[in-house]
Amino acid sequence: MSAEFVIGLAGQALFTVLKVSAPMLVIGLVVGLLVSIFQATTQIQEQTLAFIPKIVAVFLAILVFGPWILNTMVDFTGHLLGNLANYIG
């Protein structure tokens, strides 16, 4: 196995992880920002108010983006196994 092959494979894996996790991270960020703005304007400093909406939003994002995440991971795994089979064989 050459170094270029391993580095390319690691790059593809990192890109896939970033692509798959991006929807949940962005939705969590937006909901957290909105809750922070709400807390700042109403001066409510309840700690659970910051966590519960983010947890629910990320859970809903997983439900909505789940099929796309699964397809992305299956495609990556297929390409990975195909590349290994071509490299070894």
Secondary structure, DSSP 8 states (H G I E B T S, - for coil): --HHHHHHHHHHHHHHHHHHHHHHHHHHHHHHHHHHHHHHHHT---SHHHHHHHHHHHHHHHHHHHHHHHHHHHHHHHHHHHHHHHHH-
